[in-house]
Amino acid sequence: MNDLPTSTAPDRAPSPETSPETNDSQPVATSYGAALHEIESILAELESGTIDIDTLASKVGRGAELVRWCRSRLDEVKGDVDGVVADLTSSPDPSVAQAESDMASGS
């Protein structure tokens, strides 16, 4: 049997830029920059070696949650950019094609 206490760290108020939990009413982060900043803060705390053992698991879990959110956001933005590029490279409006042709020939 394990006699170690199983309590978790006390709840803390979320920062204005990120929230501690993922649910329908509250996003993981409000921006990529805010999430990245929080990840960097967690890493600095972990690397310093001063993190309290009672909060270690929650910090690592929060960092993993933020990394997953950032990856998802990057995938979403990549899709948006790919769509814009595809629109630009698809067959253009005939008037646009004529204007591009005129510009290329120096007319």
C-alpha positions as CSV (number, residue, x, y, z in Angstrom):
1,M,0.0,0.0,0.0
2,N,1.1,3.5,-0.7
3,D,1.0,5.8,2.3
4,L,1.9,8.9,0.3
5,P,-0.8,11.6,0.2
6,T,-2.7,11.8,-3.1
7,S,-3.8,15.4,-2.9
8,T,-3.2,17.6,-5.9
9,A,-1.9,21.1,-6.0
10,P,-4.4,23.9,-5.0
11,D,-6.3,25.4,-7.9
12,R,-5.0,28.7,-9.1
13,A,-6.7,31.4,-11.1
14,P,-6.2,31.2,-14.8
15,S,-4.1,33.8,-16.5
16,P,-6.0,36.2,-18.7
17,E,-4.4,34.8,-21.8
18,T,-4.8,31.0,-21.1
19,S,-7.2,28.8,-19.2
20,P,-6.2,25.7,-17.2
21,E,-8.8,23.3,-18.6
22,T,-10.2,22.2,-21.9
23,N,-13.9,22.4,-22.1
24,D,-16.6,23.7,-24.4
25,S,-16.9,27.1,-22.6
26,Q,-13.2,27.8,-22.1
27,P,-10.4,27.3,-24.7
28,V,-7.0,25.9,-23.8
29,A,-5.5,29.2,-24.9
30,T,-6.7,32.4,-26.5
31,S,-3.8,32.7,-28.9
32,Y,-0.8,30.8,-30.2
33,G,1.5,33.4,-28.6
34,A,-0.1,33.1,-25.2
35,A,0.2,29.3,-25.3
36,L,3.8,29.5,-26.4
37,H,4.6,31.9,-23.6
38,E,3.0,29.6,-21.0
39,I,4.9,26.6,-22.4
40,E,8.2,28.6,-22.1
41,S,7.3,29.5,-18.5
42,I,6.6,25.9,-17.6
43,L,9.9,24.7,-19.3
44,A,11.9,27.4,-17.4
45,E,10.3,26.2,-14.1
46,L,11.0,22.6,-14.9
47,E,14.6,23.3,-16.0
48,S,15.3,25.4,-12.9
49,G,14.8,22.4,-10.7
50,T,12.8,24.4,-8.2
51,I,9.4,23.0,-9.1
52,D,7.4,21.6,-6.2
53,I,7.0,17.8,-6.6
54,D,3.3,18.2,-5.8
55,T,2.7,20.3,-8.9
56,L,5.1,18.5,-11.2
57,A,2.5,16.2,-12.8
58,S,0.0,19.1,-13.3
59,K,2.7,21.3,-14.9
60,V,3.8,18.6,-17.3
61,G,0.2,17.8,-18.1
62,R,-0.6,21.4,-18.8
63,G,2.5,21.7,-21.0
64,A,1.4,18.7,-23.0
65,E,-2.1,20.1,-23.4
66,L,-0.7,23.4,-24.7
67,V,1.7,21.6,-27.1
68,R,-1.3,19.6,-28.5
69,W,-3.3,22.8,-28.9
70,C,-0.4,24.6,-30.6
71,R,0.0,21.7,-33.0
72,S,-3.7,21.7,-33.8
73,R,-3.6,25.5,-34.4
74,L,-0.6,25.2,-36.7
75,D,-2.4,22.5,-38.7
76,E,-5.4,24.7,-38.9
77,V,-3.4,27.7,-40.2
78,K,-1.5,25.5,-42.6
79,G,-4.8,24.4,-44.1
80,D,-5.9,28.0,-44.4
81,V,-2.7,29.1,-46.1
82,D,-2.8,26.1,-48.4
83,G,-6.4,27.1,-49.4
84,V,-5.3,30.7,-50.2
85,V,-2.3,29.4,-52.2
86,A,-4.6,27.0,-54.1
87,D,-7.0,29.8,-54.9
88,L,-4.1,31.9,-56.2
89,T,-2.8,29.1,-58.5
90,S,-6.2,28.0,-59.8
91,S,-7.4,29.2,-63.2
92,P,-7.8,33.0,-62.7
93,D,-10.6,35.2,-63.8
94,P,-10.1,35.9,-67.6
95,S,-9.7,39.7,-66.9
96,V,-7.0,38.9,-64.3
97,A,-5.3,36.5,-66.7
98,Q,-5.2,39.2,-69.4
99,A,-3.8,41.8,-66.9
100,E,-1.1,39.4,-65.8
101,S,-0.3,38.6,-69.4
102,D,0.0,42.3,-70.3
103,M,2.2,42.9,-67.3
104,A,4.5,40.0,-68.3
105,S,4.8,41.2,-71.8
106,G,5.5,44.8,-70.8
107,S,2.4,46.3,-72.5
